Amino acid sequence: MPRIALVTCRSGEQVAEDRDLPVLVRALGEAGAEASAVAWDDPAVEWAGFDLAVIRSTWDYSWRVAEFTAWADRCGEATRLLNPAGVVRWNTDKRYLGDLAAAGVPVVPTRYVAPGEPADLPEDQEYVIKPASGAGARYAARYAPGERDGALRHLARLHAEGFTAMVQPYLRAVDTAGERAVQYFGGQLLHASRKGAVLAPGTAYDERKVAHPGLEPWTPTRAELAVAEQALAAVPARAGELLYARVDLVDGEDGRPRVMELELIEPNLFLFLHPRSVPEVVARVLAASR
């Protein structure tokens, strides 16, 4: 009977409910595993006692990156951790989009503004500012060219908290075509979903957002799958190291899909929306625990 840790975080005001977690604990138990949900920062957990630790909903990691990556290193030394610590460390910093772009992957154009660097904000289009380490649209906001003063205050807050900021054009197709999440498990396409725009005009950066508005099942196009697979092929890790991945896509001004984010740490699987995917996820997790 394999012992499997489904790694989550402690509940809190800024932490969403993981609706997948009880489903997976129950399904893995019914399949013959001893599965439990454990918080990554619980000092009482003996990680070496598990055959496999699968990161699922460590949704507080983005404001505790140094602690989290240090934990991933320790956990990966004690047992098999998926996704592995090296992938986790690379994926915590969204400057990975630059790595993908360098590999020829179409991504949302991104400029990074580190603390102390001058702010060169767009003057002719809407744009988005968000932290290079973030999740759930935390500290993200959308600005019109005439909202420079508010954008500068946003940048100052990010820099005061030690974050490098990302500045991206707001791609207008998000408002009509939405954002598509293409999910892989065990190296194979699992399912896909689509959600509406997260960043409404005038919403403050420090206001809590609905991370997945209007979520619905989606059948990915050939173009979307091609970009998603191109992004996964560019990850600096052996293909067999990735248990799961979610590629978030939006349409560029040319109508072609671009990578907005590549989620390799703790992507929501949306199993409540895709219950038929549960047996496949369970089978892949059990195979990884052997």
Residue pairs with C-beta under 8 A, 6 or more apart in sequence:
1 32
1 33
1 34
2 33
2 34
2 51
2 52
2 286
2 289
2 290
3 33
3 34
3 35
3 36
3 49
3 50
3 51
3 52
4 28
4 33
4 34
4 35
4 36
4 50
4 51
4 52
4 53
4 54
4 285
4 289
5 35
5 36
5 37
5 38
5 45
5 47
5 50
5 52
5 53
5 54
5 79
6 21
6 24
6 25
6 28
6 35
6 36
6 37
6 38
6 54
6 56
7 38
7 39
7 40
7 53
7 54
7 55
7 56
7 57
7 58
7 75
8 18
8 21
8 37
8 38
8 39
8 40
8 56
8 57
8 58
9 15
9 39
9 40
9 41
9 57
9 58
9 59
9 60
9 61
10 39
10 41
10 42
10 60
12 60
14 60
14 138
14 208
15 59
15 60
16 59
16 136
16 211
18 56
18 57
18 59
18 268
19 271
19 272
20 56
20 57
20 268
20 269
20 270
20 271
20 272
21 37
21 56
21 57
22 37
23 271
23 272
23 278
24 35
24 56
24 271
24 278
24 281
24 282
24 285
25 35
25 36
25 37
27 278
27 279
27 281
27 282
28 35
28 282
28 285
28 286
29 35
31 282
31 283
31 286
32 286
33 285
33 286
33 289
37 56
38 45
39 45
40 55
40 58
40 61
40 68
40 71
40 75
41 64
41 67
41 71
46 78
47 53
47 74
47 75
47 78
47 79
48 78
48 79
49 79
50 79
51 79
51 80
51 289
51 290
52 79
52 80
52 82
52 285
52 288
52 289
53 75
53 79
53 80
53 81
53 82
54 82
54 243
54 285
54 288
55 72
55 81
55 82
55 83
55 88
55 265
55 266
56 266
57 266
57 268
58 68
58 265
58 266
59 135
59 136
59 266
61 68
61 92
61 135
61 265
61 266
62 92
62 131
62 133
62 134
62 135
62 138
63 138
65 92
65 93
65 133
68 88
68 92
69 85
69 88
69 89
69 92
72 81
72 85
72 88
72 89
73 85
75 81
75 85
76 84
76 85
80 288
80 289
82 241
82 242
82 243
82 244
82 288
83 91
83 241
83 242
83 243
83 244
83 264
83 265
84 237
84 241
86 236
86 237
86 241
87 235
87 237
87 241
87 242
87 264
87 265
88 264
88 265
90 96
90 99
90 235
90 236
90 237
90 264
91 262
91 263
91 264
91 265
92 133
92 265
93 132
93 133
93 164
94 110
94 132
94 133
94 134
94 166
94 261
95 112
95 132
95 164
96 262
97 107
97 108
97 110
97 259
97 261
97 262
98 110
98 112
99 234
99 236
100 107
100 231
100 234
100 259
100 262
101 107
101 110
103 234
104 230
104 234
105 227
105 230
105 231
105 234
105 259
106 227
106 230
106 252
106 256
106 257
106 258
106 259
107 258
107 259
107 260
108 168
108 169
108 171
108 250
108 252
108 258
108 259
108 260
109 168
109 169
110 166
110 167
110 168
111 120
111 166
111 167
111 168
112 132
112 164
112 165
112 166
112 167
113 119
113 120
113 155
113 164
113 165
113 166
113 167
114 159
114 164
114 165
115 159
115 162
115 163
115 164
116 159
119 151
119 152
119 155
121 127
121 143
121 148
121 151
121 152
121 167
122 145
122 167
122 169
123 145
124 145
125 145
125 169
125 170
126 142
126 143
126 144
126 145
126 169
126 170
126 172
127 142
127 143
127 151
127 167
127 168
127 169
127 170
128 140
128 141
128 142
128 143
128 166
128 167
128 168
128 169
128 170
128 199
129 140
129 141
129 143
129 151
129 154
129 155
129 158
129 165
129 166
129 167
129 205
130 137
130 139
130 140
130 141
130 165
130 166
130 168
131 138
131 139
131 140
131 158
131 163
131 164
131 165
131 166
132 163
132 164
132 165
132 166
133 163
133 164
134 140
134 163
135 266
136 209
136 211
137 198
137 199
137 209
137 211
138 209
139 154
139 157
139 158
139 163
139 205
139 206
140 198
140 199
140 205
140 209
141 150
141 151
141 154
141 199
141 203
141 204
141 205
142 170
142 199
142 200
142 201
142 203
143 150
143 151
143 154
144 201
154 165
154 205
155 165
157 205
157 206
158 164
158 165
159 165
170 199
171 250
171 251
171 252
171 253
171 258
172 253
173 250
173 251
173 252
173 253
173 255
174 197
174 250
174 251
175 197
177 250
177 251
178 194
178 195
178 196
178 197
178 214
179 194
179 195
179 196
179 197
179 198
179 248
179 249
179 250
179 260
180 192
180 193
180 194
180 218
180 220
180 224
180 248
180 249
180 250
180 257
181 192
181 193
181 194
181 195
181 218
181 246
181 247
181 248
181 249
181 267
181 270
182 189
182 192
182 220
182 224
182 225
182 228
182 246
182 247
182 249
183 189
183 190
183 191
183 192
183 193
183 244
183 245
183 246
183 247
183 267
183 269
183 270
184 190
184 228
184 232
184 242
184 244
184 245
184 246
184 247
185 243
185 244
185 269
185 277
185 280
185 281
185 284
186 243
186 244
186 280
186 283
186 284
186 287
186 288
187 239
187 240
187 242
188 280
189 220
189 225
190 269
190 274
190 277
190 280
190 281
191 217
191 270
191 274
191 277
192 217
192 218
192 219
192 220
192 224
193 212
193 215
193 216
193 217
193 218
193 270
193 273
193 274
194 214
194 215
194 216
194 217
194 218
195 212
195 213
195 214
195 215
195 216
196 213
196 214
197 213
198 209
198 210
198 211
198 212
198 213
199 209
203 209
212 268
212 270
215 270
215 273
216 273
217 273
217 274
220 228
221 257
223 256
223 257
224 249
224 257
227 247
227 249
227 256
227 257
227 258
227 259
228 247
228 249
228 259
231 247
231 259
231 262
232 239
232 242
232 245
232 247
232 262
235 242
235 245
235 262
235 264
242 264
243 284
243 285
243 288
244 264
244 267
244 269
245 262
245 263
245 264
245 267
246 262
246 263
246 264
246 267
246 268
246 269
247 259
247 261
247 262
247 263
248 259
248 260
248 261
248 262
248 263
249 257
249 258
249 259
249 260
250 257
250 258
250 260
251 257
251 258
252 258
269 277
269 281
271 277
271 278
271 281
